Amino acid sequence: MAISGAKDVMLRITSLQEDEQGETERIVLETPGHFGVRRTVPFLTYEETELTGMKGTRTTLFLHPESVSLVRTGTFMMKQEYRPGEETYAVCETPAGLLELAVRTESIENTVGAAGGSLRIVYDVELRGLFRHRNEILVDVWEEKGIHGSQRGTEADH
């Protein structure tokens, strides 16, 4: 689905999650997405896949100057704010029920612009006292012609 006023980009989303025992899980998703600006706020949006366990969900990251807002719609519904040095709360609506999350953001590094760039968010997440994990999300963004449903060009194309 085309996003009005947005340009096609490729995203590599790397999620690192460290549990209380120090075990780290790494998931890497490379997917087409969109970069745009809504009311002066740059954003990235993409469709989740089976790899993330959230197929049927669209994730949008709004890149504010001092924070990042994550909005999920579809199978999973959620709005989470990441603000360095602050703890924020969110409710995630899942097919299995509601999850209440507390997130303490350590840092945000953002160089994403119309030509690409990267976003890094480091934070702790707690699920109602059941567990607390250290997370790091890295999003690399770049332009790539011929994505989003059109076939990539070959040397034989004119």
ZIZIQUI-V617427 format. One record per helix or strand of 2 or more residues. SS is the DSSP state (alpha for helix, beta for strand). FROM is the first residue (numbers start at 1). LEN is the number of residues. Records with the same first field share a line. If there is no record, write none. Layout:
BEGIN
SS->FROM-LEN / FROM-LEN
END
This chain:
BEGIN
beta->7-12 / 24-15 / 41-7 / 57-7 / 67-8 / 77-7 / 87-8 / 97-14 / 116-12 / 131-12
alpha->50-3
END
